Amino acid sequence: MISFEVSEQAIDSFKDEWGLAEAQHVRIYAKYAGGGSDAFTIGINASATPIDPAVVQSIGGFHFFVEKSDAWILQDEHFQIGCNENGIFLNKIS
């Protein structure tokens, strides 16, 4: 199962810095980053609309989702979306 936790600071940043409206979708996806042992990284896209979501989780007024096409690499993972002085970040917890 794929799950997310989102800090209050990240929610505030999505609203204030990213200009997102309440109920907007935020896509979590795998993107190819290059060769090596960990060729994929995780991205965040706030301008995507779900097409065939594997999971949608509503947090802080936003709908975070993963498409089925990305679920294979994110399966059984728990992610933390946070914010610091450098902006939004995403950590894989498990």
C-alpha positions in Angstrom: 0.0 0.0 0.0 1.2 3.5 -0.8 0.6 6.2 1.8 1.6 9.8 2.5 1.9 12.1 5.4 2.1 15.9 4.7 3.4 18.4 7.2 1.4 21.6 7.9 4.4 23.6 6.6 4.1 21.8 3.3 0.3 22.4 3.1 1.0 26.1 3.8 3.6 26.1 1.1 1.3 24.4 -1.5 -1.2 27.2 -0.7 1.0 30.2 -0.4 4.1 29.5 -2.5 2.7 27.2 -5.2 -0.7 29.0 -5.3 -2.7 25.8 -5.2 -6.4 25.9 -4.6 -8.2 23.7 -2.1 -9.2 20.3 -3.5 -6.5 20.5 -6.1 -4.7 17.3 -7.1 -1.0 16.7 -6.5 0.6 13.8 -8.3 3.4 11.8 -6.8 5.3 10.0 -9.5 8.5 8.1 -10.4 10.9 9.7 -12.8 14.0 8.3 -14.4 17.0 10.0 -13.0 19.8 8.0 -14.6 21.7 4.7 -14.3 23.1 3.1 -11.2 21.5 1.1 -8.4 18.7 3.7 -7.9 17.8 4.9 -11.4 14.5 6.5 -10.3 13.6 9.4 -8.1 10.3 10.7 -6.9 8.6 13.8 -8.3 5.7 16.1 -7.3 3.5 17.6 -10.0 0.8 20.0 -8.9 -0.7 20.5 -12.4 -1.8 17.0 -13.1 -5.2 15.5 -13.2 -5.8 11.8 -12.3 -6.3 9.5 -15.2 -6.1 6.1 -13.7 -5.1 6.5 -10.1 -3.9 3.6 -8.0 -4.3 5.6 -4.8 -5.8 9.0 -3.8 -5.3 10.3 -0.3 -6.9 13.6 0.8 -4.7 15.6 3.2 -5.0 19.2 4.2 -7.5 20.0 1.5 -5.5 18.5 -1.3 -5.8 15.2 -3.1 -2.4 13.4 -3.4 -2.4 10.6 -5.9 -0.3 8.0 -7.6 -1.2 6.7 -11.1 -1.3 3.0 -11.7 1.6 3.4 -14.1 3.8 4.5 -11.2 2.5 2.2 -8.5 5.0 -0.6 -9.3 7.9 1.4 -8.0 6.1 3.2 -5.2 4.3 0.1 -3.9 4.4 -0.6 -0.1 6.1 2.8 0.5 5.2 5.5 3.0 6.2 9.0 2.0 6.6 12.2 4.0 6.1 15.5 2.2 7.6 18.3 4.2 8.9 21.9 3.7 12.0 23.7 4.9 13.8 26.9 3.9 14.7 25.3 0.6 11.0 24.4 -0.3 8.9 21.3 -0.6 10.7 17.9 -0.2 9.7 14.3 -0.2 11.2 11.6 1.9 10.6 7.8 1.6 10.0 6.5 5.1 9.8 2.8 4.4 
